[in-house]
Amino acid sequence: MSSRERVLGRVRRALADVPHDETPYEQAVPREYLREHGGRSVEETVDLLAENLADYRAVVHRCTSGELAAQIGRLLTARGSKTVLVPPGADAQWLAGTDAERVPDRAESTPHELDQVDSVVTGCAVAIAETGTIVLDGSPDQGRRRITLVPDHHICVVRVPEQVVSSVPQALERLDPVRPLTWISGPSATSDIELDRVEGVHGPRTLEVVLVSDQPSADVNS
């Protein structure tokens, strides 16, 4: 018997005396908590996202759709990136402003090979303003989970306002729970028992978030 079969067997035994007509869990558990804290406008929600991302030491930039390629090019140049990995489903125009070598996202790539990549550029599934969190779900413009965990520099493109929500409950309504979700609140960081902060241990050391809107906005480097 496999571990999976043992676990499922325990679940079946635990549910053996549950009536078939019992109220479904989704209805039995009250959902009366606040879905968001306060009433914010779209602009205020986006500003809160930028503020909380910066609080987690992410670097935040704002630009329009027409400026995105040039913005990404500037970020890669400033980083000194000679190689960049972009998921196959990402917009090819994102890299129109850089001469960095494109590294294909291959299933057979080893962690060592991915560690040699200077930067990775992806989209996102949703961004949560109240927690300063970016969520990836493995969609074609985001790629496999490991391409955003191994390289040391991650540029994440967030479309404003359609990909920005106020709260976690609102984000969960948009996400598919069976997809490989990665929740990112700032660059990778951890602290030892003496509270010495170390970045880049289990993810990128530098996270840059580009908030892309059709409305002109000043670049914000936080």
N, C-alpha and C positions, 0 to 999 in steps of 0.2 A: 504494500500500500504506500502510495506517495504522500508527501507532506500535504499536497493540495487535497487529496482524497480524505486525509485525516481531518483537516480543517473543515471541509464541507460536511463531513459526517457529524462533527460537533455542532455545526450550525443547524443541520436537519434535526438533531436530537433536541436542541434548545427550542426549536419551533414546532415540535411535534404536538404540543397541546394548545397551540394558538388557533382559535376559531377561524374558519375560512372567511367569515364575514366581518372580521375585526377591522376597525377603521385603519386605512392605510397610513403608514408613517408620515407621509407628506401632509396629511390632513390632521393627524393626531397631535403633532407637535405644533404649538402656537408659534406664529411668526410675527409677533407684534412689536418687535424691536424696531428702532429707527433704521430706515434704509440709508439715510445720510444725515449728517449733523449740520443743521442750519440750511437756509435757502440761498444758494449762490447762483449768480449768473454764469453763463458759459465762460466769459472772460475771467471771472473770479475763480472758477474751478481750474482753468488752465494755469492761472497765476499760482494757485495753491499747489498744483502738481509741480511746477517749476521750483517753488520754494522748498517743498519737501524732498525733491530729488537732490537739490543742492545741499540740503541738510544732511543727506546721506553721503555726501562727497561725490556725487555724480556731477559732471560738467554739463551744463544745459545751454543749448543754442536755439535760437529761433530764426526761421527764414520762411520764404514763400516757396511754393512748388517750383517756380522758375529758377530760384536761387539754390535749390537743394544740391545739384551736382557740383556747383562751385563751392558750396559750404563743405561738402564731404571731401572734396579735393583739398581744401585748405586744412582740414583737420588731419588728413593723412600726411600732407606735407609737413605740418607742424610736428607731427609725431615722428617723422622720418621713416614712414612705412614704405618699404620697397615691395612687399607682397600683401595682398588683401584677399580675403575669402568672402564671397557673396553667395548666398543660397541660389539655386537655379531659378527659383520663382520670383526673385527680386527684380525690380525694374532695372534693365540694363543701363538706362540713362543715369542712374545713381552714380556710376563711376565714370561718367563722361568728362569729369573735370580732373582726372588723375591719370598718370602714366604708370602707376604701380602695377606690378605683375598680378594678374588674376589667378588665384589658386582654385581649382575646381573642388567642389564638395564631393568627395568620393567615399563610398561606404567602407572601402578597404583602407582608408587613411589611418595610420597609427597615431596614438597620442603624441609620440615623439615628432611625427611629421606636422601635426597640428600645432605643436608647441613652437615650431619654427616660423609659423605664419605671424606676420607683424600685427595685422589688424583683421577684424571681421566686421562686416556691415550687414545688419538685418532690419527687418520691419518688426512689428509686434502685433499681438492680438488685442491687447487693451492696456490702458495706463490708468492707475488709480490715484486720484488727487490726494485723498485724505491720508494715505500711507506712503505716497511717493514710490509706488511699486509699478514696475513694468512686467507684464505677463506675456510669455512666449508659449505658443501651443504647437510648435512643429509644423506650421503651415508652410507652403512653398517659399514664401518670402522670409521665413525665419530659419528653416533648415533643421537639421538634427540637433538635439540638445548639446552634444559634446562640442560642436563648433563654436558655441558661445561660452563654454566653460574652460576650454584649454588655452586658446590664444589670450595674450595679456591685455589686449586693447579691443573693446567692443564699442562700435558706434550703432546706436539703435534709433531708427526713424519712427516717429510717432505722428500720425496724421491728426491734426487738430481741426475741428473739435470731435470728429466722428469716432476716434478711438479713445477718447478721454471720458472717464466716468468719475463721479464723486467718491463712491464708497465700494467696499469689498462686496456687499450684497448685490450691488448693481453690476459689478464685474462678473460675479458668479453666474448671473442670468445670461451672460453672453458667451460663457465658456462651455466647452464640451468636456465633461469629466472623464471621458475615456481617452482623451488625447494626452500626450506627454507634456504636462504643464510645468513651466519653469517660472517661478516668481522671483523677481530681482528687485531688491531695494538697495540701490547703490552698488559700488564695486565690492568684490569679495573682501571680507574682513573678519578677523577673529582676534580674540584676546586671550592671553594665558592667565594663570592664577594671579600674576602680579599686574594684570590689566594692561600689559604692553600690547598695543594694537599692531597686528601684522596684516598686510593687505596682499591679495593675490594667491592665497593658499589653496582655495577651492573654487577659483573662478578668475575672471579678468581683474587685473590690478587697477585698470582705468576704464570707467564707463562714461561715454559721452552720449547724451540724448539730444536729438535734433527734433524740435517741435515744428512741424511743417504745416503752415496755414496758407490760405489764399489771401490773407490780409497782411500787408507789410508790417513788420515788427522789428524793433531793434534787437540785435544779437545780445544774448545774455550769457556771460561766462561766469558761472557761480562756483 
